[in-house]
Amino acid sequence: MRNTPRPLWNPYVAGVILGLGLLATFLVTGNGYGVTGATTRATAVIAGALDSNIVAPHSYLHGIFEAGLDSWIVWEVVGLAIGALIGSVLAGRFKFQIDGPTQAGRSLRLVLAVIGGIAAGFGARLALGCTSGMGLSGSATLAAAGFLFLIGFFIAGIVFGQLTKGLWK
């Protein structure tokens, strides 16, 4: 592993590559990017494996439970995790750490991460898609919901950023 990490990519170059990857994903699989569908599948499969009565009364979750994890979105997330790991190691940026506000201790950082993760997951299911699924893939197909999602996402980020800016000084 390298002693000094490689510099981050130019955001414009990274954006173009992200867009070309999204186009390739549409062309090859017929689907866009997405993540929360995989976590929903995993939740339904785990809950159903623990007790099938948990998912049985819900037609949506029961259908997912019966279909299992063999879905394009699950494999996309597995590939995303593997690719991120390989990329971080090759760039010399792989390390275990708890990031977050510089003025917050480790416990507060973890609490904020859990609250943010729960809020983002709830919001993604409520919006019927996550940042990549609804925001990128939805707006790439010119769906109004994709643009509305991105507007709401950025407004929420600005509001939360203003509320927590004192923790970042």
C-alpha positions as CSV (number, residue, x, y, z in Angstrom):
1,M,0.0,0.0,0.0
2,R,1.2,3.5,-0.7
3,N,2.4,5.8,2.0
4,T,0.7,8.9,0.5
5,P,-2.8,8.7,-0.9
6,R,-3.4,9.5,-4.5
7,P,-5.3,12.8,-5.1
8,L,-9.0,12.8,-5.4
9,W,-10.5,12.8,-8.9
10,N,-11.6,16.0,-10.6
11,P,-15.3,16.2,-9.9
12,Y,-16.2,17.0,-13.5
13,V,-14.3,13.9,-14.8
14,A,-15.9,11.8,-12.1
15,G,-19.3,13.1,-13.0
16,V,-18.8,12.3,-16.7
17,I,-17.6,8.8,-15.8
18,L,-20.6,8.3,-13.5
19,G,-23.0,9.4,-16.3
20,L,-21.3,7.0,-18.8
21,G,-21.6,4.2,-16.2
22,L,-25.3,5.0,-15.7
23,L,-25.8,4.9,-19.5
24,A,-24.0,1.6,-19.8
25,T,-26.1,0.2,-16.9
26,F,-29.3,1.2,-18.7
27,L,-28.1,-0.3,-22.0
28,V,-26.8,-3.6,-20.5
29,T,-29.4,-4.4,-17.8
30,G,-32.4,-2.2,-18.7
31,N,-32.2,-0.7,-15.2
32,G,-30.5,2.3,-13.7
33,Y,-28.5,2.6,-10.5
34,G,-30.1,1.9,-7.1
35,V,-29.2,0.6,-3.6
36,T,-32.3,0.7,-1.3
37,G,-34.0,-2.1,-3.3
38,A,-31.2,-4.4,-2.2
39,T,-31.5,-3.5,1.5
40,T,-35.3,-4.0,1.2
41,R,-34.7,-7.4,-0.3
42,A,-32.2,-8.3,2.4
43,T,-34.5,-7.1,5.2
44,A,-37.5,-9.1,3.8
45,V,-35.3,-12.3,3.4
46,I,-33.8,-12.0,6.9
47,A,-37.2,-11.3,8.5
48,G,-38.9,-14.1,6.6
49,A,-36.1,-16.5,7.5
50,L,-36.5,-15.6,11.2
51,D,-40.3,-16.0,11.1
52,S,-42.3,-16.3,7.9
53,N,-45.3,-14.8,9.7
54,I,-43.5,-11.5,9.8
55,V,-43.7,-11.1,6.0
56,A,-46.7,-13.3,5.2
57,P,-49.4,-10.6,5.7
58,H,-47.6,-8.1,3.5
59,S,-47.9,-8.9,-0.2
60,Y,-45.0,-6.6,-1.1
61,L,-42.5,-8.0,1.5
62,H,-43.8,-11.6,1.0
63,G,-43.2,-11.4,-2.7
64,I,-39.7,-10.2,-2.1
65,F,-39.1,-12.9,0.5
66,E,-40.2,-15.6,-2.0
67,A,-38.0,-14.2,-4.8
68,G,-34.9,-14.1,-2.5
69,L,-31.7,-12.3,-3.1
70,D,-31.1,-13.3,-6.7
71,S,-31.8,-10.0,-8.3
72,W,-29.8,-7.5,-10.4
73,I,-29.9,-4.9,-7.7
74,V,-28.3,-7.2,-5.1
75,W,-25.5,-8.0,-7.4
76,E,-25.1,-4.3,-8.2
77,V,-24.6,-3.5,-4.5
78,V,-22.2,-6.4,-4.1
79,G,-20.2,-5.2,-7.1
80,L,-20.3,-1.6,-5.7
81,A,-18.9,-2.7,-2.4
82,I,-16.1,-4.8,-4.0
83,G,-15.3,-2.0,-6.4
84,A,-15.1,0.6,-3.7
85,L,-12.8,-1.6,-1.6
86,I,-10.5,-2.2,-4.6
87,G,-10.5,1.5,-5.5
88,S,-9.7,2.7,-2.0
89,V,-6.9,0.2,-1.6
90,L,-5.4,1.0,-5.0
91,A,-5.6,4.8,-4.2
92,G,-3.9,4.3,-0.9
93,R,-7.0,5.6,0.9
94,F,-8.3,2.5,2.7
95,K,-8.4,2.9,6.5
96,F,-10.8,2.2,9.4
97,Q,-12.0,5.4,10.9
98,I,-15.1,7.2,12.1
99,D,-15.6,10.3,10.1
100,G,-17.9,13.1,11.0
101,P,-18.0,16.6,12.5
102,T,-14.6,17.6,13.7
103,Q,-16.0,19.1,17.0
104,A,-18.0,16.0,17.8
105,G,-16.6,13.1,19.8
106,R,-16.7,9.5,18.6
107,S,-20.0,8.7,20.3
108,L,-21.8,11.7,18.9
109,R,-20.4,10.9,15.4
110,L,-21.9,7.4,15.7
111,V,-25.2,8.7,16.9
112,L,-25.4,11.2,14.1
113,A,-24.5,8.5,11.6
114,V,-27.2,6.2,12.9
115,I,-29.9,9.0,12.9
116,G,-28.8,10.1,9.4
117,G,-28.8,6.5,8.1
118,I,-32.3,5.8,9.5
119,A,-33.6,9.2,8.2
120,A,-32.1,8.6,4.7
121,G,-33.4,5.0,4.6
122,F,-36.9,6.0,5.6
123,G,-36.9,8.9,3.1
124,A,-35.6,6.7,0.3
125,R,-38.4,4.1,0.9
126,L,-41.0,6.9,1.2
127,A,-39.7,8.5,-2.1
128,L,-39.6,5.0,-3.7
129,G,-35.9,5.4,-4.4
130,C,-32.5,6.5,-3.0
131,T,-30.2,9.2,-4.3
132,S,-28.8,6.9,-7.0
133,G,-32.1,5.2,-7.9
134,M,-34.5,8.1,-7.7
135,G,-32.1,11.0,-8.1
136,L,-29.6,9.9,-10.8
137,S,-31.6,7.2,-12.6
138,G,-34.9,9.0,-12.3
139,S,-33.6,12.4,-13.5
140,A,-31.6,10.7,-16.3
141,T,-34.9,9.4,-17.7
142,L,-36.4,12.9,-17.2
143,A,-38.9,11.7,-14.6
144,A,-40.3,14.6,-12.7
145,A,-40.0,12.6,-9.5
146,G,-36.2,12.3,-10.0
147,F,-35.9,16.1,-10.2
148,L,-38.2,16.7,-7.2
149,F,-36.3,14.2,-5.2
150,L,-33.0,15.9,-5.9
151,I,-34.4,19.3,-5.1
152,G,-35.7,18.0,-1.7
153,F,-32.4,16.2,-1.1
154,F,-30.4,19.3,-1.6
155,I,-32.8,21.4,0.5
156,A,-32.6,18.9,3.3
157,G,-28.8,18.8,3.1
158,I,-28.6,22.6,3.3
159,V,-31.0,22.8,6.3
160,F,-29.1,20.0,8.2
161,G,-25.8,21.5,7.3
162,Q,-26.8,24.9,8.7
163,L,-28.2,23.2,11.9
164,T,-24.9,21.3,12.5
165,K,-22.3,23.8,11.1
166,G,-21.1,24.5,14.6
167,L,-19.8,20.9,14.9
168,W,-17.5,21.3,11.9
169,K,-15.4,24.3,12.9
